[in-house]
């Protein structure tokens, strides 16, 4: 099982931001350092406005749909079944 926990590296130590789940003693750990490459979440200036980093919730209602045969059998895969 893999578990990701956010933390901060400071002065040669890793400070975890949350408590890890219980694990057995001697469990292996992999540490990945993320460089500051703009991966942080940025809040839009005006939420729920089209064009402000996204689309307003529900604005595609009625414009996107699935065909009636969506849940039908996939005949292309008959030779594998």
Protein Blocks (a to p, Z undefined) as FASTA:
>chain_A
ZZddddddeehiacdfbdcddddehiacdddddddehpaccddfbghiahiapadehklg
okaccdfklmmccfklmmmZZ
